[in-house]
Amino acid sequence: MTVLALPAARRRVPLAAGACLLSFTAFWLAQRAADVSMIDLMVYRAEGETVRAGGDLYALRTTEAHLPTTYPPFAALLFTPLTLLDTAVMRTLATLGNLALLIALVHLSLRLVHGERHARMEGVLWASALVVWCEPVWTTLRYGQINLLLAVLVLWDLSRRPGHRWAGVGIGVAAAIKLTPALFAVLLLLTGAAEAVRRGPWRAAVRHACVAAVAFAGATLLAAVVLPYDSRRFWTRMVFEAGRVGLAEDTANQSLRGVLARLLHTGEPGTPWALAAAATGALGLAVAVAAALRGERAWAALCCAATALLVSPVSWSHHWVWCVPMVLLLRAEAVRGGERARWARRAAVRAMYLVFCSYALWWVPHGVGRLELDQNYGQMTLSALYVVTAFAFLCAAVTRWRTSRTA
């Protein structure tokens, strides 16, 4: 039976590859028709040029939007090879690279959810063909962003077997490029501490976090040696200036701070945001640690990702590429339980996919003139969909745990 099924399985892989190629080609043509600017990629190139010229990295203002440098100095070091490429070639390679990273993200997500043996190429290609149309993925490629790279680095770590000698390097390097992934190291430390209290196998999680810390420190020290002035400025001043990134109320800011800014009609929600972020961070990490202690690595990782996106001062819509593994995890969960439970879970998967493929946050007034400060409640709801979905995902994790305990 296995021998007879093998040719059919082999035929399904080329079919999936053809569907993925067709979807990616349509995506590429749609981006070209939309005349995407890849403006963030141009900022990265300008940062690399500033490093090579020995200029002031955090005084840089580039492109027609006069965008500043916002990442740590280590990121600018990584961007220097971009200066060796022609602009057209750079944009093409960035698009191809991001599409390849999307396939890698889907593969690592399925490996985290199902285990390495079940991350079949056929499923990876079909899923990639669908999720490429999610708004965070579209916007990541539109701007030439590095979000897919960061997610792949983190999942490369978290999908490996516990105790692997290199586990932690990906998280550390990702955090050195952009600080938000450091929350995954916090999750590992908290998990190790909780396991130690339970007298469980805590050393793997703590070792994982320590490797991440060493990788982060090594990359940061390398940047400090090469760019001492820029490193000193970033770590003593720029890291505290959230306003450099952009306006809090911008509809693209799909974080708690962005939602509260629009809800309160203010450019700086201040104390309400600080309290909400602290509470959400504590509760989100608690849910993630609880999942990790139950051996549910996918739920732990993605609850941590949802928490990081919620509490960050600015989580642009393109940062939400984590919707890809979230949808894949919920899709895997949809086969569990009775008929009614499976129907509800399938509905949840479709709803989440629809949220991230609807582009609804762009249906509201936005742009020049700070129009977001005058949104009505209906418009605020549309521009808060990612945040609401993240909270729903955290609630699903808690509900799943409570259901399994009472079953």
N, C-alpha and C positions, 0 to 999 in steps of 0.2 A: 504493500500500500504506500509506503514511504517512497519507494522507487518510482512508482507510477505518478505520485504527486510532485516529484522533483521537477520535471520539465515544465509543468504548469506554474510552479513557483518561480522558475527561472524566467518564464515569459512575463510574469507580472512585474518583475523589476524593470525591464525596458519600458513597459507601459507606464509605470510610475515615473520613470526618468523622463519619458516624453511629455507627460502631463506637467511635470515640474519645469522642464525647459520651456514649454509653451507658456506657462503661467509667468515665469521669470521674464520671458521675452516680451509678453504683453505689458508686464510691469515696467520694464525698461523703456518701452515705447511710450507708455503713459507718462513716465517721468520726463522723457525728452519733450513730449508734447506740452507738458506743463512748464517747460523751460526752467527746471530747478536750478537754483543758484549755487548749491553746495557751499553756502556762505561760511559755515563753521570749518569746513575743510580749508578754505582760504585763510581763515584765522590761524589754523594750525600751521599752515605753510609760512605765514608771516611770523609766527613765534619761532619757527626753525630758522628763518632768516635773521631774526633779531639775535638769537643765540650765536649764530655764526659770525655776525657782525660785532658782537660784544656790546650790544645795546641794552637799554633798560627795559627788561621784559614786562614789568608791570606799569610802565608808562605808555605801553603800546596801545594805539587805537588804529584799527584797520578796517577795511572794506567801507562801502558807502554808508553802513550803519554805525561806523566808528566803534566797533566792538572791542572790549578789552581782553586781556589775558586773565583767565579765572582759575586755571588748573595749577597744581603744584609745579615747581620747576622741573621735576623729573619728566613730566609729560612733554615739556618743550624740548628736552634732549631727544626724546623719541621722535619728535616731529622734524628734526633736522634733515633726514633723508628726503623729505618731501621737496626740499629746495633743489634737488638734483633732477626733478622731473618737469617736463613741460606741463602747463596747466591742463590742457586737454587730456594728455596721457594720465595725469594724476587723477582726474575726475573719473576716467574710465576704469582705472585700476581700483579706485576707492569703491566704485559701484560693484565691480566684480568681487572684490574682497569682502564687501558687506554681504553679498548674496551667498558667498561661500561660508561666511561666519553664521549666517542664518541657518544653513543646513547643519553646521556644527552645533549650533545652539539646540536645534530640534533633536539631533542625535544624543547630545548629552542630557537633555531633558528626559527623553524616553529611557535612557540608561539609568537615570536617577529614579524614575518612576517605576520601571519594570525590571531593572537589572540588565546587565550587559548582554545577556543571551537573547533578550526579547527586544532589543533596539535594532530591529531589522531595517535594512536599507529601503525596502519597499515602503514601510510605514513612514520612515523619515522623509522620503521624497514626496509622498502624498501630503503629509502634514505641512511640509515646506511650501508646497504649491498653494496651500490655502492661507497660511498665516502671513505670507509675504504681503498680503493686502491689508493687514491690520494697520491702523493709523500710526502707532508708534514706530513700526518698521518703515512705513512709507516716509515718515518725517525724518527718521534717522538717515535714510539714504538721500532724501531731499537736501538735507543740510550737510551730508558727508560726515556724520557724527561717529563717535567711537563706542556707542552704547552696546552694540552687539559684541564687540571685542571684550569689554569689561564683563558682560554677562557670561561669555564663554570662559574667560579666565576663572571666574568664581565657580561655575559649574564643573569645569575641568577638575577643580579641587574636590568639590563636594560629592561628585559622582564616583570618586576613586574609593578603593577599599580603605577602611579605617586603619591608620597606622602606616600607610604608604610613606616612604621616605621623602617624597617630593610634595606630599599633600600640605598645602598651606602657601606654597610659592605663588600660586595664581592669585589668591586673595591678597597677599602682601603686595604684589606688583600692581594689581588693580587699585588698591588703596593708595599706592604711591602716585598713580596717575590721576586718580580722583578719589576724594576721601570717603565717600559714602560706603563703598564696599567694606570698610573697616568694621562695620556693624556685624559682619559675618564672623569675624574673629572674636568679637564680644560674645556672640552666640556660642561659639565653641568653648570659650572660657567658662561661661555660665553652665553649659552642659557638663563640662568636666567637673566643676565644683559640685553640681547637683549629684552627679554620679559618685563623687567621693563621699558625700554625706550618706548616700545609699550603700556605700562600700561596693560600688560596681566598678566596671572597667573604665575608669576616668582618664587614664593616662593617654589614650589615643587622641581624645578630643583636646586635651591640654597641649599635647605635643603638636597637634595640628595648628592650634592657635599660636604657639610659640614660633613655629616655622614661618607662619604668616607675619608675625611681628619682626622676625629677623629679616625676612625678604623686604618688608616695608622699610625697615631701618637701613638696610643696605642700599636700596634704591635711592632713598632720601639723602643718605650721606654721600653717595656718588654725585647727586645733583649739587649738594653743598660744596663739594670739592671743585666741581667744574663751574658752578654759578654761585659763588659765596654771597654776593650782594643780593641777588634775586632771592636766594633761599632765606636770607635773613629778613628781607622785606615781607616775603610771603608768610613765614611762620610767626612773625611778630605783629603783623598788621593786616595783610590782605585776607588771611584766613578768617578774620572776624568781620569782614565787610561784605555781608550778604547782598547789600544793595548794588554791588558792582555787577552781579550776575544779570539783573534785570528787575523790572517792576513786579512787586509781589502780587498785585491784582491781575496781572496778565492772564488771559484765559488759558494760555498754554501751561501755566503753572498749576499742575495737578497735584498739589500737596495741601496739607491742612492749612498752611499759612496762606496759600493762594485762595482757598475756599473761604476762609475767614475774612480775608481782605475784601473779597467781593461781597460777602454777606453783610459785613459791617460798614461797607462803603468807605474804606480807609486804605491808604497806601501802606500802612504799617499796623497790623493788628496787635502787636506788642504783647502785653500780659496774657490776654485770652489765648493767643497762639502758644506762648511758652507753656502755659498750664496744660493745654490740650495736647501739645507735642510730648510733654513729659509723661502724661497719663497714657497716651497711646503707645509711646516707646516702651514703658514698663509692661503694659498689658500684652502688646505684640510680642515682645521678647519672651514673656512668660508662656504664651501659647506656643511659640517656636521651641522653647526648651522642653516643654511638656511633650511635644511631638517627637523631639530628638530622643528623649528618655524612653519612649515607646518603640524606638527603632524605626520611626517613620521619617526617613531622611528627606524625602521630597517635600512633605508638609513642613518640616522644620525649616528647610532652606527657603521655601517660597513664602512662608509666614514672616521670616526675617526680611526677605526682599520687600514684601508689602509694607512692613513696618518702616523700613528705611525710606521708601518712597513717600510715605505719609508724613514722617517727622522732619524730613529734609526741608530747609527753608525754601528751596526752589527745586521742584521736580517737574521739569519740562515734559510735555507729552511724549517726546521721543525717548525719555528715560524709562518709559513704561514698556520697554521690550520684554520685561519680565512677564507680561501678559501671555507670551508664547508658552513658557513652561506651565503657567497657571492653567491655561485652557487644556493643555495636554494632560495635566494631573487630574483635573475634573473629568475629562473624557475617560480616563482610566477608571475613575471611581464610579462612573455611570453604569457599570456592569454589576455592581455589588447590590445585595439586598433583594427584596421582593419586587414584584412588578411595579407597584406604586412608587417605591423608592427609586427604582431605575428610571421611571418616567420623569420624576422630579429632578433627578440628577441630569438627565439628558436635557431637560428644559433649562437648567442652570448653565450647562455648557453652551447651549445655543445663545442664551441671554448674554453671557460674558463675551462670546465671540462677536455678537451683534454690537455690543457696547464699543468694542475696540475697532470694529470695522465700519461703524456708522459715521465717524468723523463729526459726531454731534457737537462736540465742544467748539467747533468752528462755525456752528450755525448761529451763534450769538454775536451781538455787537462787540467788535474788538478792533485793535489797531491804534492809529495815531489819535491823540486826544483823550486817552485814558477812559475809553467808553465803558470799560468793565465796571467802573465805579458806580455806574447808573443802571446796572442790570436789574430787571424785575425778578420775581421768585422763579418763574418758569425758566428764564434764561440762566439763573444761578444753578438751577437743578441740572440743566444740560452741561454747564461748565464745571460740574462737580461729579460727573459720572464715574470718573476713574477712582476718585477718593471713595465714593459710595461702594463701588465694586470691590475695592481693597478691603474695606470693613466687612463686606459680605463674605469675602474669602476667609478672613480671620474667624468670623462667626461660623462658617461652614466647618472649619477645623475643630472648633470647640464642640459644635453640635455632633460631629462625627465621633469625637472622643466620648462624649456623654452617651451617645447611642450604643457604641460598642461596649461600654461598661454596663449598661442596663440590659443588653441583649442576652 
